[in-house]
């Protein structure tokens, strides 16, 4: 069985994860470079802004509540700009990297859960689900019971007529022949 809503959730989560990786790549690339162009800075700030908006929308869409383990917003708030990356202390860089990895792991865990549900649904028959829903309806159950009773009645009549035909009645009269 296919759940379109679940597929949309998986797709949106994967899209966000690609954006999250892009953010990380941009940030890591800036660490190894001396100069950052205004175009690169604008692309980074746009990506960072997009992450903030999309992450909140994704959390709402997936029904995720914030937790202590979720460091996504911490990471994007600690890296203000690509030009400012050079001024961040080694200890802060290490924390940012750990927080990014923790967030990435959390996103992968969520993706795994959603894909697990998707795999379980693939094993479910759509016909079986429809039948279960129909049988759960009391009106449908009543109609089926009445149909079953009528079917049994006709079966009993058929068996009686086929295997136990009614014999012709013979009157109890005695004839005397002369």
GITATA-V108135 format. One line per field, one symbol per residue. ss: DSSP state (2 for helix, 1 for strand, 0 for the rest). phi: phi as a letter, one per 20 degrees, with the letter a starting at -180 (. if undefined). A space follows every 50 residues. Layout:
BEGIN
ss->???
phi->???
END
This chain:
BEGIN
ss->00022222222222222222222222222220000002222222222222 22222222222200000000022222220000222220022222222222 22222222222222222222220002222222222202222222222222 2222222222222000000000000000
phi->.ddfffffffffffffffffffgffffffffedeccfgffffffffffff fffffffffffemeefcfffdgffffeedfbffeffeffffffffgffff ffffffffffffffffffffffeeefffffffffffffffffffffffff ffgffffffffeecffeffdfecddddd
END
